[in-house]
Every structure is written in C-alpha cells, then in structure tokens.
Amino acid sequence: MIEMAMAIFFLILSASYTVFARQYSFGTFYAPRAGFMPTIVGTMATILAMINLFGTAAQYKRKQTQEKEILLTRYQINKIFLYSIGLVIYVVLLKTVGFLTATFLATLYLIKVAGGKGWRLPIIVAIGVSVGFYSIFQYLLRVMLP
C-alpha cells in the first residue's frame, strides 16, 4: 500500500512541477526560452510517474496476499519530503533570485539533504553545477536564463 501512496505522491509532485514550470516562457525547439527544459523535464517526470503508478497498481493486485509490506522508515519519508520541498522552492527561487543563485542554493541543499559531509566539497560541487549549467545554456546553446 505504501508503494501506491508513493506513486500517487510522485505523480502529484511531478504534475505540480510541470504546472509551475509552465509559468516560464517556453519558446520553440529552435529558440528555447527559460521554461523549455523545466517543462520538458516536468512532462517526462509526469509520464514516468503515471507509468510507475499503473505498474505499481498491477503489481499490488498480484502480490496483495503474497508478501508482507515493508514500510518506509520515518527517516526515509522525511528525506523524500525534504527533496520535494527543495525542488519546489528551486522553481520559486528561479523567478526571484535568478538561475545561478537558485541553482547553487538548490544543489547545495540537495547535497546536504542527501547526507553530504562537511561544507567545502558540497559548496565546490554546487558552484561547479551552477557555473557548468550556466555556461552550457548561455554560451553553447545561447539561451537566456532567468
């Protein structure tokens, strides 16, 4: 049963992400804008979440009486919740503080939630991710970022 709840949760989360991502200008495939990649990622995540939900429902019906359920620990549930909150806040921060700062903060946050030790390496990785993605979109793809 917990698998069904998690599948539904991820479907709602990915659909919400897609709705928030649609607030940015999409552009075209030849001239993508700031909302291009978030919209595609959100749509793909929603499709994958629906596939996961249908697969989980079919599996649940087959194994309904065969196995004992393994519940998630409180620690795992908290981690999932913290990841989800971080991703939603990232979308909100994109509009307010811009791409570089939002990506740096989100990456640093997600590394720390994942259990990253210390501060030096997570900060270096967050800077690298932010500058790397900025360089790819700004210089290679020539796409304006928020």
Stockholm file with secondary structure:
# STOCKHOLM 1.0

chainA/1-146         MIEMAMAIFFLILSASYTVFARQYSFGTFYAPRAGFMPTIVGTMATILAMINLFGTAAQYKRKQTQEKEILLTRYQINKIFLYSIGLVIYVVLLKTVGFLTATFLATLYLIKVAGGKGWRLPIIVAIGVSVGFYSIFQYLLRVMLP
#=GR chainA/1-146 SS CHHHHHHHHHHHHHHHHHHHHTTSCCBCSSSBCTTHHHHHHHHHHHHHHHHHHHHHHHHHHHTTTTSCCCCCCHHHHHHHHHHHHHHHHHHHHHHHHCHHHHHHHHHHHHHHHTTCCSSHHHHHHHHHHHHHHHHIIIIISCCCCC
#=GC SS_cons         CHHHHHHHHHHHHHHHHHHHHTTSCCBCSSSBCTTHHHHHHHHHHHHHHHHHHHHHHHHHHHTTTTSCCCCCCHHHHHHHHHHHHHHHHHHHHHHHHCHHHHHHHHHHHHHHHTTCCSSHHHHHHHHHHHHHHHHIIIIISCCCCC
//
